[in-house]
Amino acid sequence: MPHAVDIHVGRQLKQARTQRRLSQTDVARRLKLSFQQIQKYEIGSNRIAASRLFELSNILEVPTSYFFEGLDEDANTQKDSAMDIVSAVASIKDEQMKARIVTFIQDVAGTTVARRA
C-alpha cells in the first residue's frame, strides 16, 4: 500500500506536469524512463528518489519543496476523517451493530484483529 507522502508527492508531480501541458511521455523521455514509470510515480505506487525529484523539479521548473507543499494539510485531513469515523462508531449504542461495523471496516481494509470471545 502506498505511503501517504508518496501519494501526495505524486499528486504534486501530476499537477505540475499538467499545468505545463506536458504528457507523461514528455517527462519520461527527459528522464529516460517509460511513461508507465511516471504513472506509477503519480499514483504513489513507486517512490521517487531524491535525485529523481531534483531532476523533476528542473524539468517542471518548480523548487523541490513544491512536491511537499500542502503535505501537512493532507495529513490533518486524513487524521480528521479517521477521527470522524472513530467518533461515529463509538457513538453507536447497539454493541452487536458496532461489532459488525468494525468487522466490516477491518474486512474492507484487509486487516485482521483477534476477535474477542
N, C-alpha and C positions, 0 to 999 in steps of 0.2 A: 504494500500500500504506500502510495507517495506521501512524503512528508509535507506538511502544510507550507513550509518555507519554499520547497521546490515547486509546489503548485503556484504560489504567489509569484516567484521569480519567472516562471513560465508564462503566467498571465501578462506580466510586465513586458516580457520579450515579445509576445504576440501583439500587444498594444503598440509598442514602439515600431515594430515591423509594419503593421498595417497603417499606422499614421504616416509612414514614409512610402507607402504604396509599394512595398517590396513583397514578393511572394516568398514562400518557404524555400523554393528552389533558388531564388536570387541569393538569399542569405546562405543557403547550403553551399552554393558554388564558391562564394567568397571564403567560406571556411573549409572548403574541400571535404564536404560531408554530403550525405544523402539528405533529400528533403524529409525522409522519414525520421531521421535523427532530429531535425528541427521540430517536427511534430511531437516527438517524444519529449523534447525539452519544454515545449509549450504546454503540454498537459501535465508536466511534472513527473512523468514516469521515469525519466532519466535525469539525473542531477547534472548541473552544468559546472564543470571545473572552473576554478578561479581564473586560470589562463584563458579559457574559452569565454568566460564572462567579460574579461578585459577586451578580447577581440570583438565580441558582440557590441560592447559599448562604443568601440571605434567605428564599426560598420554602421551602427544605428545613430551615431553622433549624440550619445547620451552619456552622462557620467556613470560610472559603475554603481554608484549609490542609487541611481534611478531604479534598478532592479529590486531594491529593498524598500523603496518609498511606500508608505501605507501598510507596511507589514504589521505594525503594532495594532492598527485599526482592524485588520483582518483577524488577528489573534483574539482581540477583545470581542469581536462579533461572534466568533466561534465559541468563546467562553460564555457569552451571554446566551446563545442558543442552547448550549448544554445545560446551563443553569435553569433556563425556562423549562426544559424537559424534566430535569430533576424535580423542580418545584411542582410541576403538573402531576407527575407520578406520585410524589409524596402526598399530594392533596386528595388522592383517591381514597375513599373510606372503605370500600369493599376490598378486603385483603386478597380474596381469590382473583378478583379482576386485576388488582395491582400485580399479582404474581404472573398472571397470564400476559400482561402488557410487558413486564420485564423480560419474560421468556421470549416474547415476540421480538423485542428490541435486540436481545442477545442473538437470536437466530438470524435476524437481518444483518447484524454487524459481523456475524461469523465468530462470535466469542462464545466460549463455554465457561460457565462458572459452576462449581459444585453446588448442586441443589440441596437445600435444607430439607431434612426429613420432617 
